Structures are given as C-alpha cells and as structure tokens.
Amino acid sequence: MSHPTVIDSFRFFYPLRVRWAEVDPQGIVFNGHYLTYADVAITEYFRALGIAYPADLSRDGGDFFAVKTLLEYQAPARFDDELQIGIRSMRLGRSSLTFEMGIWHAGQLLTRGEVVYVHADSQSRQSKPLPQWLMDRIQAYEQGPIQA
C-alpha cells in the first residue's frame, strides 16, 4: 500500500466487537479473521449504498470474484475490543473494484488492507465491465460529505 490509512478518509464504518472464538491462545485475533471482518464490512458498505448483496450485483449475469487481498498488521486486536472497520472504494477500474480497509480500536490503527474484486460473467468467469449503475452509486457516495 502506497499511503498510510487515515481514519478521516473513510465515510463508512462498521462496528464489531471481537468475540472469544476469534482469538488465539495468545489472546489476540487470529490473522485469518481480519479477512472475515473485511468481507462483513464490505457487505455492510453495499447495504449503506442501498445495494442488496448479492442479488443486485448479480442481476446482469455477472458476479464479483476476489482476486487480491493485502493486510498489514500494525497492532493486535484483542478479545472484547470494540473495533471500527472503515471501508472505502479507492479505485474503480474497467472491470475491477478495489476497497481500502482500516481497522481501529480506540482511535489506534490496528490493521489496514486492500481487497480487489473483478466483475465477471458468472458462468464463463471472463471479466466484464463494472455496471454503470454501480459505479455511479459508489462515486456519488464517496464524493458526498463525510458524516462524523
């Protein structure tokens, strides 16, 4: 990732409390759970935009496939921490959609990451352009005023 994740650059946050089943014997969140956190927060991001996932995203015969994930761990999350998971669309390509994620606890950045999806035909898995309605909805949301 080329730049630090700054909390003020996100307009969407999803709160999540770390559950006992998500921590390892050291008492910190097992690394694989951060991708689950990202997935849940991205689904809620779509909900905030009024997009029913997966129904609306697959209505044109397309689907979204995760092709790249990147996580950078700054500090551990622990059992019962109240996390704020920030999600924002950082790039809309011809057929790809890149999300940036930041996870904070008490104002401290714990983890940052990226998730890249490619829009493709659900049967052939050949890439196809992002639906215009989706790009319009994301751009309108991301360019609007950030709510505190």
N, C-alpha and C positions, 0 to 999 in steps of 0.2 A: 504494500500500500504506500502511496506516494506522499500522503499527508497525515497529520495527526487527526484523530477523530475528536471533534469538538461538539460538546453537548448542544450548544446553541445553533448548530447547523441542522438539527433534526426538528421536525414538526410533529412527528408521530412517535409516541412512546407506548409500550405495553408493559404494565407492571406484572411481576411474577415473584412469588416467594419460593425460595429454594426448599425443596422437600427432602426428607430424610433419605428416601430411596435414590436421590441423585448425588449423594456424597460418597466418597470412597473412604477406606479405612483411615486416611489422614484427616478426614473431616472437611475436605474441600470438594467442590463439584467435580465429578469425573469429566474429563475433557470432551467426551462424545456428546454429553448433554447440551453443550453450547450450540451444536447444530440443531438440536430439537428446539431449543429456545429461539433460534433464528427462524426456523420453519413456522413455529406458532406465531411469532411476531409478524412475519410476512403475511400470513393468513389474516391476521387482525388488521394489518395495514390495508389489505384489499377490502376488508369489511368496512373500514373507515371511509374508503372511497366509494362505497355503495356497490361494490363488486362482489357477487356471490361466487365463492371459490368452492369447487372447481367449475360449477355449471356455466357461469358467464364466460370463463376463459376457454372453455372447450366448445362453445356453441357454433363456431365456424369450422369444426372438424380438426381444430388444432389442439395442441397440448403444450405444456411447458415442461422442459426437462432440465434438471440441474446438471450443469456441465463443469462448474468450478466452484470450490469453496476455499476460503482462506480465513484462518483465525489466528490472531495474535494475542497471546495472553500477557496481560500487564500485571495482574494481581489476582489471587484466587477469590472466588465466591464461596461462601460457607453456608452450612445448614441454617435455615431460617432467615437468611439475608433477604431483604426486600430489594429486588432488582428493578431497574428501569431499563427496558430494552428499546433502544431507538432504532428506527428503520427509515431509510430514505432511498429513493431511486436516484442513483448517482450517474446512470448512463442508460439511454435508450438507443440501441443500435437498430440496424435494419430488421434483424430477427432476434436480437438478444436484449435482455433486461438485466441490469446489474444493480443490486441493492448493496448499500453500505449499512453495517450494523455496528452499534456501540452498546455495551452493557455497563451500566453504572450501579454502584451501591454507595449511598450517602455522598453523592457527588464525585466519587472517585471512579475513573475509568478502569474497568477490570479486563474487558476483552473488546477487541474491535475486529471487524471482519468484512468480507465481501461474499456475496452469493450471486453467481451468474446463471441465469436461465436462458435457454434457447427455445423459441417458439417454433414448433414443427408440426407437420401433419401427423395426426395420432396413429395412423396406420403405417405409413412408409418411414416415418421419423426423419423425413427430409425437411430441412429448415424452410420456413416460410415467413414472410414479413409479419411484424407485430401488427395486430389490428389497430387501425387508425383511432377507433373509439377509445381503446385502452391508452394509447399514447396521449391523446387529448385529455383524458381524465387524470392521468398521472401528472402531466405538465401543469394542468390547472391547479391541482392540489399542491404540488411542490412550489409553485410560484406565488401562491397566496400568502397572506400574512401568517407568520408563525404565532401560534397561541401559547401563552405561558401557562 
